[in-house]
Amino acid sequence: MKKLTSAHAAVEDRHALTLHECISALMRDFRIEPGLLAGSVYADLHTNDIGLFEVLAGSESWTVRQIAVALSAPISTISSALDRLEKLGLVKRNRTPDDRRVVRIELTAAGQRLAIRLRNSHIENCHAMLARLAPEQREQFLCLAVQIAGK
């Protein structure tokens, strides 16, 4: 974890969290690729995987169809991503006992750890971005970002 500068530390957590949520929505809505840089938390992930982690990191139980709807992506794209992530040991598929046709998707322990790393990395970046603005500019920027992201 990077050492926080005094300006960085002055950014409130709620502001960084709000910006993180807005950027996540913008990335999904506008299909913006995150920088896949060697050594980053994104290094071994495909662009489609980022949205999957954000969806699966929530507390809800998901099916492939529900994920496809949430990410506005074809089921085939989601299935391919899940195959790739399952091979990496990051997600698992479970059939429900009530109806064996229904398959629930969830993160493995390793997937949960990576989801936390991704989220923490995003929030750290949000802190750094917001630190460049004066406090009143942060509020204005966040109001605009929330509006643009449709939150």
Phi and psi restraints in degrees (value plus and minus 20) as a CYANA .aco file:
   2 LYS   PHI     -90.7   -50.7
   2 LYS   PSI     128.5   168.5
   3 LYS   PHI     -94.3   -54.3
   3 LYS   PSI     114.1   154.1
   4 LEU   PHI    -102.0   -62.0
   4 LEU   PSI     115.4   155.4
   5 THR   PHI    -100.1   -60.1
   5 THR   PSI     146.9   186.9
   6 SER   PHI     -82.9   -42.9
   6 SER   PSI     -59.1   -19.1
   7 ALA   PHI     -86.1   -46.1
   7 ALA   PSI     -58.7   -18.7
   8 HIS   PHI     -84.9   -44.9
   8 HIS   PSI     -63.3   -23.3
   9 ALA   PHI     -86.3   -46.3
   9 ALA   PSI     -43.0    -3.0
  10 ALA   PHI     -93.1   -53.1
  10 ALA   PSI     -33.4     6.6
  11 VAL   PHI     -96.7   -56.7
  11 VAL   PSI     106.4   146.4
  12 GLU   PHI     -91.5   -51.5
  12 GLU   PSI     123.8   163.8
  13 ASP   PHI     -76.7   -36.7
  13 ASP   PSI     -60.2   -20.2
  14 ARG   PHI     -82.1   -42.1
  14 ARG   PSI     -53.2   -13.2
  15 HIS   PHI     -88.8   -48.8
  15 HIS   PSI     -66.2   -26.2
  16 ALA   PHI     -83.3   -43.3
  16 ALA   PSI     -58.8   -18.8
  17 LEU   PHI     -85.8   -45.8
  17 LEU   PSI     -61.2   -21.2
  18 THR   PHI     -81.9   -41.9
  18 THR   PSI     -66.0   -26.0
  19 LEU   PHI     -83.1   -43.1
  19 LEU   PSI     -61.3   -21.3
  20 HIS   PHI     -76.5   -36.5
  20 HIS   PSI     -67.2   -27.2
  21 GLU   PHI     -82.9   -42.9
  21 GLU   PSI     -59.5   -19.5
  22 CYS   PHI     -87.8   -47.8
  22 CYS   PSI     -63.8   -23.8
  23 ILE   PHI     -84.3   -44.3
  23 ILE   PSI     -60.1   -20.1
  24 SER   PHI     -79.9   -39.9
  24 SER   PSI     -64.6   -24.6
  25 ALA   PHI     -84.2   -44.2
  25 ALA   PSI     -62.4   -22.4
  26 LEU   PHI     -83.2   -43.2
  26 LEU   PSI     -62.0   -22.0
  27 MET   PHI     -80.4   -40.4
  27 MET   PSI     -62.0   -22.0
  28 ARG   PHI     -90.3   -50.3
  28 ARG   PSI     -70.1   -30.1
  29 ASP   PHI     -82.9   -42.9
  29 ASP   PSI     -58.9   -18.9
  30 PHE   PHI    -125.7   -85.7
  30 PHE   PSI     -12.9    27.1
  31 ARG   PHI      30.7    70.7
  31 ARG   PSI      28.6    68.6
  32 ILE   PHI    -103.7   -63.7
  32 ILE   PSI     106.9   146.9
  33 GLU   PHI     -96.9   -56.9
  33 GLU   PSI     111.1   151.1
  34 PRO   PHI     -93.1   -53.1
  34 PRO   PSI     135.7   175.7
  35 GLY   PHI     -87.1   -47.1
  35 GLY   PSI      92.1   132.1
  36 LEU   PHI    -110.6   -70.6
  36 LEU   PSI      67.3   107.3
  37 LEU   PHI    -123.2   -83.2
  37 LEU   PSI     122.4   162.4
  38 ALA   PHI     -77.7   -37.7
  38 ALA   PSI     115.0   155.0
  39 GLY   PHI      66.5   106.5
  39 GLY   PSI     -27.0    13.0
  40 SER   PHI    -109.0   -69.0
  40 SER   PSI     151.1   191.1
  41 VAL   PHI     -86.6   -46.6
  41 VAL   PSI     -33.2     6.8
  42 TYR   PHI    -111.6   -71.6
  42 TYR   PSI     -26.2    13.8
  43 ALA   PHI     -71.8   -31.8
  43 ALA   PSI     -61.1   -21.1
  44 ASP   PHI    -121.2   -81.2
  44 ASP   PSI      -8.3    31.7
  45 LEU   PHI    -127.5   -87.5
  45 LEU   PSI     129.6   169.6
  46 HIS   PHI    -104.3   -64.3
  46 HIS   PSI     134.9   174.9
  47 THR   PHI     -73.0   -33.0
  47 THR   PSI     -61.5   -21.5
  48 ASN   PHI     -86.8   -46.8
  48 ASN   PSI     -40.0     0.0
  49 ASP   PHI     -91.0   -51.0
  49 ASP   PSI     -49.0    -9.0
  50 ILE   PHI     -81.3   -41.3
  50 ILE   PSI     -69.6   -29.6
  51 GLY   PHI     -82.2   -42.2
  51 GLY   PSI     -57.7   -17.7
  52 LEU   PHI     -79.9   -39.9
  52 LEU   PSI     -64.4   -24.4
  53 PHE   PHI     -82.7   -42.7
  53 PHE   PSI     -60.4   -20.4
  54 GLU   PHI     -86.1   -46.1
  54 GLU   PSI     -59.8   -19.8
  55 VAL   PHI     -87.4   -47.4
  55 VAL   PSI     -70.3   -30.3
  56 LEU   PHI     -90.2   -50.2
  56 LEU   PSI     -42.5    -2.5
  57 ALA   PHI     -91.4   -51.4
  57 ALA   PSI     -35.1     4.9
  58 GLY   PHI     -91.0   -51.0
  58 GLY   PSI     156.8   196.8
  59 SER   PHI    -105.4   -65.4
  59 SER   PSI     -29.0    11.0
  60 GLU   PHI     -97.0   -57.0
  60 GLU   PSI     138.5   178.5
  61 SER   PHI    -114.3   -74.3
  61 SER   PSI     117.7   157.7
  62 TRP   PHI    -143.7  -103.7
  62 TRP   PSI     126.7   166.7
  63 THR   PHI    -126.2   -86.2
  63 THR   PSI     147.9   187.9
  64 VAL   PHI     -80.0   -40.0
  64 VAL   PSI     -63.3   -23.3
  65 ARG   PHI     -81.4   -41.4
  65 ARG   PSI     -64.2   -24.2
  66 GLN   PHI     -83.2   -43.2
  66 GLN   PSI     -59.7   -19.7
  67 ILE   PHI     -84.1   -44.1
  67 ILE   PSI     -64.2   -24.2
  68 ALA   PHI     -79.7   -39.7
  68 ALA   PSI     -62.1   -22.1
  69 VAL   PHI     -86.0   -46.0
  69 VAL   PSI     -66.4   -26.4
  70 ALA   PHI     -80.6   -40.6
  70 ALA   PSI     -54.9   -14.9
  71 LEU   PHI    -119.6   -79.6
  71 LEU   PSI     -17.7    22.3
  72 SER   PHI      30.6    70.6
  72 SER   PSI      29.9    69.9
  73 ALA   PHI    -149.5  -109.5
  73 ALA   PSI     133.5   173.5
  74 PRO   PHI     -85.2   -45.2
  74 PRO   PSI     127.9   167.9
  75 ILE   PHI     -77.4   -37.4
  75 ILE   PSI     -56.6   -16.6
  76 SER   PHI     -82.2   -42.2
  76 SER   PSI     -58.0   -18.0
  77 THR   PHI     -85.8   -45.8
  77 THR   PSI     -63.2   -23.2
  78 ILE   PHI     -85.9   -45.9
  78 ILE   PSI     -63.4   -23.4
  79 SER   PHI     -81.7   -41.7
  79 SER   PSI     -62.5   -22.5
  80 SER   PHI     -82.8   -42.8
  80 SER   PSI     -63.4   -23.4
  81 ALA   PHI     -83.5   -43.5
  81 ALA   PSI     -61.9   -21.9
  82 LEU   PHI     -85.5   -45.5
  82 LEU   PSI     -58.6   -18.6
  83 ASP   PHI     -78.8   -38.8
  83 ASP   PSI     -67.1   -27.1
  84 ARG   PHI     -82.4   -42.4
  84 ARG   PSI     -65.7   -25.7
  85 LEU   PHI     -91.3   -51.3
  85 LEU   PSI     -50.8   -10.8
  86 GLU   PHI     -87.9   -47.9
  86 GLU   PSI     -60.4   -20.4
  87 LYS   PHI     -82.9   -42.9
  87 LYS   PSI     -51.0   -11.0
  88 LEU   PHI    -102.8   -62.8
  88 LEU   PSI     -23.4    16.6
  89 GLY   PHI      56.2    96.2
  89 GLY   PSI       5.0    45.0
  90 LEU   PHI    -121.6   -81.6
  90 LEU   PSI     -43.0    -3.0
  91 VAL   PHI    -153.3  -113.3
  91 VAL   PSI     140.5   180.5
  92 LYS   PHI    -159.3  -119.3
  92 LYS   PSI     131.7   171.7
  93 ARG   PHI    -126.9   -86.9
  93 ARG   PSI     115.3   155.3
  94 ASN   PHI    -149.9  -109.9
  94 ASN   PSI     109.5   149.5
  95 ARG   PHI     -99.7   -59.7
  95 ARG   PSI     119.7   159.7
  96 THR   PHI     -99.2   -59.2
  96 THR   PSI     122.1   162.1
  97 PRO   PHI     -85.9   -45.9
  97 PRO   PSI     -51.0   -11.0
  98 ASP   PHI     -90.3   -50.3
  98 ASP   PSI     -56.4   -16.4
  99 ASP   PHI    -165.5  -125.5
  99 ASP   PSI      81.9   121.9
 100 ARG   PHI     -83.3   -43.3
 100 ARG   PSI     -33.5     6.5
 101 ARG   PHI     -96.4   -56.4
 101 ARG   PSI     -42.5    -2.5
 102 VAL   PHI    -106.9   -66.9
 102 VAL   PSI     105.9   145.9
 103 VAL   PHI    -133.4   -93.4
 103 VAL   PSI     103.4   143.4
 104 ARG   PHI    -117.1   -77.1
 104 ARG   PSI     121.1   161.1
 105 ILE   PHI    -128.9   -88.9
 105 ILE   PSI     115.5   155.5
 106 GLU   PHI    -167.7  -127.7
 106 GLU   PSI     139.1   179.1
 107 LEU   PHI     -97.3   -57.3
 107 LEU   PSI     122.7   162.7
 108 THR   PHI     -97.4   -57.4
 108 THR   PSI     157.6   197.6
 109 ALA   PHI     -79.2   -39.2
 109 ALA   PSI     -62.8   -22.8
 110 ALA   PHI     -84.6   -44.6
 110 ALA   PSI     -59.0   -19.0
 111 GLY   PHI     -85.0   -45.0
 111 GLY   PSI     -58.8   -18.8
 112 GLN   PHI     -85.3   -45.3
 112 GLN   PSI     -60.8   -20.8
 113 ARG   PHI     -83.1   -43.1
 113 ARG   PSI     -62.3   -22.3
 114 LEU   PHI     -86.6   -46.6
 114 LEU   PSI     -60.1   -20.1
 115 ALA   PHI     -79.8   -39.8
 115 ALA   PSI     -60.0   -20.0
 116 ILE   PHI     -86.1   -46.1
 116 ILE   PSI     -62.7   -22.7
 117 ARG   PHI     -81.3   -41.3
 117 ARG   PSI     -63.4   -23.4
 118 LEU   PHI     -80.9   -40.9
 118 LEU   PSI     -68.1   -28.1
 119 ARG   PHI     -82.4   -42.4
 119 ARG   PSI     -66.2   -26.2
 120 ASN   PHI     -81.8   -41.8
 120 ASN   PSI     -59.3   -19.3
 121 SER   PHI     -83.9   -43.9
 121 SER   PSI     -62.9   -22.9
 122 HIS   PHI     -81.8   -41.8
 122 HIS   PSI     -65.2   -25.2
 123 ILE   PHI     -87.3   -47.3
 123 ILE   PSI     -58.1   -18.1
 124 GLU   PHI     -79.8   -39.8
 124 GLU   PSI     -63.7   -23.7
 125 ASN   PHI     -83.4   -43.4
 125 ASN   PSI     -58.5   -18.5
 126 CYS   PHI     -84.5   -44.5
 126 CYS   PSI     -62.4   -22.4
 127 HIS   PHI     -76.2   -36.2
 127 HIS   PSI     -67.3   -27.3
 128 ALA   PHI     -83.0   -43.0
 128 ALA   PSI     -61.4   -21.4
 129 MET   PHI     -84.7   -44.7
 129 MET   PSI     -66.6   -26.6
 130 LEU   PHI     -88.7   -48.7
 130 LEU   PSI     -47.3    -7.3
 131 ALA   PHI     -83.5   -43.5
 131 ALA   PSI     -41.1    -1.1
 132 ARG   PHI     -98.4   -58.4
 132 ARG   PSI     -28.7    11.3
 133 LEU   PHI    -128.9   -88.9
 133 LEU   PSI     130.2   170.2
 134 ALA   PHI     -88.6   -48.6
 134 ALA   PSI     134.4   174.4
 135 PRO   PHI     -71.1   -31.1
 135 PRO   PSI     -62.7   -22.7
 136 GLU   PHI     -88.9   -48.9
 136 GLU   PSI     -51.1   -11.1
 137 GLN   PHI     -89.1   -49.1
 137 GLN   PSI     -54.9   -14.9
 138 ARG   PHI     -79.7   -39.7
 138 ARG   PSI     -68.0   -28.0
 139 GLU   PHI     -79.9   -39.9
 139 GLU   PSI     -65.2   -25.2
 140 GLN   PHI     -84.3   -44.3
 140 GLN   PSI     -65.1   -25.1
 141 PHE   PHI     -80.6   -40.6
 141 PHE   PSI     -64.9   -24.9
 142 LEU   PHI     -85.2   -45.2
 142 LEU   PSI     -58.1   -18.1
 143 CYS   PHI     -80.7   -40.7
 143 CYS   PSI     -63.4   -23.4
 144 LEU   PHI     -88.0   -48.0
 144 LEU   PSI     -61.7   -21.7
 145 ALA   PHI     -83.0   -43.0
 145 ALA   PSI     -61.4   -21.4
 146 VAL   PHI     -81.6   -41.6
 146 VAL   PSI     -61.8   -21.8
 147 GLN   PHI     -84.7   -44.7
 147 GLN   PSI     -65.9   -25.9
 148 ILE   PHI     -83.9   -43.9
 148 ILE   PSI     -61.2   -21.2
 149 ALA   PHI     -96.8   -56.8
 149 ALA   PSI     -28.9    11.1
 150 GLY   PHI      51.0    91.0
 150 GLY   PSI      10.8    50.8
